[in-house]
Amino acid sequence: MIPPNPSADPTSRDRSTVPFPGYFAVRSCIGPITMSQNAAPSDTMAERSAGSTWKQRVLLETDRRIVATGLMGAVFLAILTANAATPTPFRTVMQSTDVIHTLFQGLTTALITGVTLVVSINSLVLSQELGAVDDQRERLDGALSFRESVADVIDEPVSPADPGSFIAALVDACANRATAFQAAIDRSSGDIHGDGAPSTDADDPSGDADDLSGDVDDFVTELTRHAERVRTDLTDAQFGTYAVIGPALDFNYSWKVFQARRIGAVHADEISESARETHEDLIDALEGFGLAREHFKTLYFQWELIALSRAMLYTAVPALIVTISMLLFFDTAVAQGSIFGVDVLVVAVAAATTIAVTPFLLLVSFLLRIATMAQRTLAIGPFVLRRSSRTTAVDGDE
């Protein structure tokens, strides 16, 4: 049985039962809690953004090769559009200036500089992999310790080795512990009500227990529903693609930590000792998921930078061949005629220019996703560093 509420004066309460220092000040500030589906943020990081959902999906989920191809098409069409908007024909400009030689000479220099940039990126990534034996042992001990702590959270002898299964197991543990917390609250409410008939007496603690049960039910329902969606999205997901890290970023653990702690603060007098233990277990699981998410996000960034370096090197060689060929062998007199009303000379220069800037466009496409992910998950924990859609409750970051 949970004892009745003490006096309204906070100073008269037993400080030994206070869940954390400053509890009474926090509770007086946050007031009543309303846990509703409408108050919870959306299930995906793109939907939680203040910008357009399609824009976020292009920035985060679309294959980088498709994004780079789209940028190449935009560059090609932009050059043709600029030619159409210019009153002086391009052939006339060529007679007075050697614009092609100047253009591709600059592009050749930029491509060689770009290769140097790739070497710098690889050096940055590899610098974290190089070190003395003691440094490597410290990294290994940290990784093993983390895996052991996760094995305790998911209640398994060994945590999964596959990143997708690892994240899914943590999400499943969060859902299971949330359900256990809900069951503990239901048992406590049954003890208070006795025969199951709710009391309408304002001085009876069962009224507060009913509020607690409702808040916990809403919270757990939202958490388990979201966890099931994340587990489904992680099915057969292979690390190295956004299919693994995306669902992990969608699971906004910090909002759930915030709501769980808020329940514990507002209803501290109504939560039994056994329910409080399950409540702490739930928070531990959510915080463990947050640490795992940050770890795999870091690994994903390294993976993306390596993939970017490889893609830039693959495209830099043919781009360099095109720019040098335009300098040495291109003859404007040979480029005669038109294609769909556009001078062949303009089409050839536009195509060669597009190929020459392809490594840069790949750099843009990769960095757009990395920068977007970094900005959206910059703070670890329930902090808001951006302007976003507000809910009826205080919002938390992903």
N, C-alpha and C positions, 0 to 999 in steps of 0.2 A: 504494500500500500504506500502511496506517495503522500507525505504529510501535507496538511492544508497550507495554503500560502501564508507566510508570515505577515507581519505588519506592513503597511504601505510605506513606512519609513525605511529606506534602504539601510540606514545605519544600524537598525535594530536586528538585521539578519545575521545569521551565523556565517562568518567569513570563511569558515572551513569548507562550506558547500559551494562556494563561488567557483564556477568553471574556469575562469581565467581572470587575471588582474584587470581592473577597470571595467568589469562586466556590467555593473549597475549603470555606469556612465554610458556605455554602449547601448544598453537596453533602453534607457530613457531617451536616447537620440533616435534610434531606428524605429521605435514604436511598433505598431501591429504589422504583421507580415501577411502578405497575400501571395500565395503560390498558385499561379494559374498558368494554363497553357499559353494564354495570350501574353503573359509577362515574360515568358522565356524567349531567348533569341532563336533565330532560325537554325536549322540543322547543318547548314553548310557555310563555309567561310565566305563563299561568293555571295550568298544571300544575306549574310550579316553585314556586307559592305555597304557603305553609303552610295556607291556608284552603281552603274547599271550591272545587272546580273550577267548579261551576255559579254560585257566588257571584261568582267572578272573571270569568266570562263575562258575567254580567249587568252588572257594573261596567264592563267594558271593551268588549265587543263588541256588546251590544244597542243598537239604535237609541235615541237619547235621547228621541225622541218617544214610543216605546213605554214607556220607563221612566217618563216624566212622566205618561203616561196611567194606568199602573199605580199611581203615587202618588196620582193624583186619585181613582181608584176606592177606594184604601185610606182616604183622607180621608173620602170620602162614606160608606163603610160604617162607619168609626169613629164618625162623628157619629150614625148610626142606631143603632149598638150602644150608645153612651153614653145615648141617649134611652131605649132598651129597659131598660137597667140602672138608670135613675133611677126611684125610686118615685113621684115627683111628676110628673104629666103636664105636657108642655111648655106646653099652653094655660093651665094653672093658673099656671105661672110667669109667663106673659105678662100675666096679670091684675094681678100685683103689681109687676112691674118692666118697664121698657122695654128688654129685653135685645137685641132686634133692632136698635133704633136705636144702642145702644152698640156692638154688634158691628160693624156695617157702617160706622159712623163711624170706628172704629179701622182697619178694612180700607181705607177710602178714603185715609186718611192714609198708611198703609203702602204703598199702590200708588204714590202720588205720590213717596214716598221711594224706591221701587224704580226709578222712571224716572230719578231722580237718580243712583242706583247704576249704571244702564246707561250714562249719560253718563260717569261716572267710569271704567268699564271700557273704553269706547271711547277715552277720552283716554289711558289707560295703554297700550293697544295702538298707537294712532296716534303716541304720543310717540316710538316707535322708528323711525317712518317719516318724521318731520320732522327737519330739520337743515340746516346750511349746505352749500354745494356741496362743500367740502373733506371734510365728514363723509360725504356721499353717494359721493364719489370713493373714499374709503378703503374703504367697504363694497363698492363695485363691484370695486375691485382685489382685495380679499380673496376675493370670490366667484369672480372669474376665475382667480386663483391656485389656489384649491381645485379648480376644474374641471380645470385643466391637470394638477395632481398626480394627480387621479383618472384622467384620460386615460392617464397613464403607467402607473398600476396596472393598468388593464383592457386596456392595450396596444391602444388605439384612438386615431386622430388627434383625435377630438372625443368628449367624454363625453356621454351621453344627456341630453336636456333634460327629459324626463318624469321626475318623481320615482320612480315605480314602476320604470321601466326603469333609472334611475340606480342604485337600490338593488340591483336584480336583477343588473346588470352587476358591481357590487362583490362581491356574494355569489358570482357565477360566477368572478370573478378569485381569490377566496379558495380556492374548490374547485380551480381549475386550478393554483394555486401549491402547494397541499397535495399534489396529485398529482405535480407536478414534484419536490417534496421527497422524496416516497416513492420516485420513480424514481431519484433521486440516491443515496438510501440503499441501494436494491437493487443499484445498480452498485457501490457501495463494498463491500457485503457479498460480491458476486461476486468482486471483486478479492482480498478476504481469503481466501475459501474456495478460490480457484483453480479446481480441477476440480469444484467444487460440492458436495463431500462435507464436511459439517460436522465440525469437530474436537472431540474430547471431552477434550482436554488442558486442565486447569484453567489453565495458563499461556498458552494460546493465545488471542489476542484475538478469534478467531471466535466464541467463546461469548458475549462481550459484544455482538458484532455481531448475533448471533441475537436477543438480548434487545432491542437497538435496533430491529431490523426488525419484531419483533412489536409493540413499543410504537407505532411509527410507523404500522404497518398499522391497528391499532385506532383510533388518533387520526384518521387520514385517512378511514377508512371512516365513522366517526361524523360527521366534518365534511362530507364530500361528500353523505352521506345527508340531513343536515339542510339543507344548501344547496339540494339538489334540492327539498325540501319547501317552502322559502321561495320559490324561484323559481316553483313551481307556484301558491302562494298569491298571488303578485304579478301573475299573468297578468290583463291587462285591468283592473287595479286603478286607480281614479281618485283622485287626491289630493283631500283634503277629507273623505274617509271613513276609517274605521278600517282598511279593507282594505289601505291602503298602509302605514301606520305600524305596524299590528299585526304583520305578518310580520317587519318590521325589528326590533321589540322582542323577538320570539321568538328571533331569531338571537343567542344569548348569546355574543357575540364575546369578551368578557373571559375567560370560562371557557376558550375556545379559545386565547387569547393566553397564559393561565396555563399550560395544558398544553403548548403549543409551547415556551415558555421553560423549562418543567421538563424536557422532553425534552432540550433543548439543554444544560441544566446537568448532568443526571445522566449523559448519554452524550457529554459534550464530548470525551472521549478517543477515541471511536469514530467521530465524525462527521468526514468528510473536508472539505477546504477547499471543494470544489465544492458538496457537500451543505450546508455551512454558509451559502453564499451563497443557495441556494434557501430555506433555513430563515429567513434574515433577510428575504427577499422575502415569504415567507408572513406573517411577523409584521407587516411594513409594510402588507400588504393588509388584515389584520384590524384594525390600528389605524386605517387609513384608513376602513374601514367604520364603526368606532366614532365617528369625527368626523362622518361623513355622517349617521349615525343621530341624533346629538345635534342637528345642524343641522335636519333635517327634523322632529324632535320639537318643537323650538322653533317652527318654522313652523306645525306642526299645533296647538300650543297657541294661537297667535295666531288661527288660522282658527277654532278652537272658541270662543274668546272673542267673536269677531265674530259667529259664528252664534248664540251665546247672547244677545248684545245684541239682534240682530234678532228672535229668537224672543220675548224678553221684551217688546219694544216691540209686536210683533204682538198678543200676548195681554193686554198692559196696558190697551189701549183698551177692548176688550169687557168686561174685568173691571171697569174703572172705571165703565162704563155700568151694569153690573149692580149694583154697590154703591150708586151714586147713585140708581138706580131703587128699590132696596129702602128707601132713606132717604126718598124723596119720595112714592112711589106705592103701596108695598106695604100692603095692607089685610088684616089677619088675619081679618076677618069673611068675606072672600070665599073664603079657603082653607078649605073645608069638605070633609068626607068622609075617605076613607082609601084607600090603595093597598097591597094585600097586607097589610092589617092595620096599616099604619103611617099615622099622621095626615098628611094632605096638607100641613099647616103645617110639620111636621118635615121632610118630603121637600123642600119648597120652600126652606126655610132651609138645609138641608144642600146642596142643589144650588147655590144662590147662593153659599154660602160656598166650595164647591169651586172654582167658576169664579173667585171673587175671589182665591184663593191660587194659581191656576195659574202666574202668572209666578214666584212663589217656588219652586214645584215644578220648573219648568224649570231654574231656577238650581241647585237641588239635584241634578237629574239630570246636568247638564253638569259641575258641579264634582266629583261623585263619580268620574267617569272621569278628569278632569284630575288630581285629587288622587291617585288610585290609580296612574296612570302616573308621576307625579312621585315618589311614594314608592318604587315598584318600580325606578325607574331614576335614583335620586337621585345616586349616585356614578358617575363615569365611570372605567372601569378595573376591575380585579379586586378590588373591595372588597365586603364583606358588612356591611350596615348593619341587617339584620333577622334575626329568628329564623326559620329555614326548615328544611325537611327536609334532614338531613345525609346525605352519601354517604360511601363508604369513602375518598374522597380529599377534600382541601381544596376547598371550594366557592367559586365566584365569582358575583358578581351578574350580572344580565342584560347 
